[in-house]
Amino acid sequence: MNRTSDPRLREILTSLITHLHQFVKEVRLTESEYRTATKLLNDIGQASNAKHNEAVLMCGSLGISTLVYLMNNGDSGQTETQHSSLGPYWRLNSPESDNGSSIIRSDTPGAPLFVNATVVDKKTRTPVSGATVDVWHSSPSGLYENQDSGQADFNLRGQFTTDADGRFWFESVRMSGYPIPTDTVVGQLLEAQGRHPFRPAHLHALIVREGYKVLTAQVYPSDDPHLESDVQFAVTRALVGDVVRHDEEHPEHAGTSRPWYSLDYCFELEEGPTELPMAPIE
C-alpha cells in the first residue's frame, strides 16, 4: 500500500487494509464465512442494473451513507445539516418545469400536495436565486416511476429554478412511505437482523448553485410513523417538515379535491465546491 503514489489514496488503502485484517482476526472469520461474504459482494453487483442500485441501498441500510454526509457537512457533524443521502433513485435530466406547475405526468391517484419552498444561504440567511432544484418522490403506491411500468417516464420528477426571492413551488400528490426492495442481498440482511424494510414518506431535493455545495436533502412529514426507525437511517431533525392538511377549498386553485395538503420548507446551502454527484441509475 505504501507504494501508492497518490497520498489520499495511499491513506485510504492503508487504513482499509489495516481495519479489514483486524476485523478478520477479531471475529476469527472461517473459510465458509469468507466464501459467503465474497458471494454476497458478487450478488450485490449482479442485483444492480440501470433501474436499481443494490450497493447504494446496502450502504444506506448499514448507516454508511448518512455517516458520510454528516461528517462532510454542517461543521463535520457538530451542527444540524440538511445534507442527506442521495438515495438509489435519482436520475439525470428531469424535465425542466415552470414554478407553479405540476410534476404529475400520468394518472396518479392521491391527495393533492402544494409545495412552497425557499433556498437561502445558510450563513447570511439571504435568498439564493437562480439555483437549479431537482425534485422527485415515490407515488402513493410506494413506487418510483422507474420501478412502475404504469407510470409515465419522469412522473413525479421535475427541475425548477429559484426566483429572485429564492423561491420555487410546484404541485404534486402527497408522498407516502414504502418498503425498500427485499428480494436481494439487502433483504437478506434485514431478515437476519429482524428489521422492518420501511422508509418514512419523503420528498427528495437536489439543489445546485455555483459557489455552494450541492445539497441533497429528503424532507419528511412530521407525522410519519417510521421517522424513528427509518431502514436507511436518513432522518435528522433538520429534515422533518410539516405537511399540513386542509379541508377547505383551495384559495387559488378552485376545484382542487379535498382534503389537500401543503408543505412549506426552507433549504439552506453551505458555501463550498459545486460537485454534482454521480447518478445511481439511468
Disulfide bonds with the S-S distance in Angstrom:
none
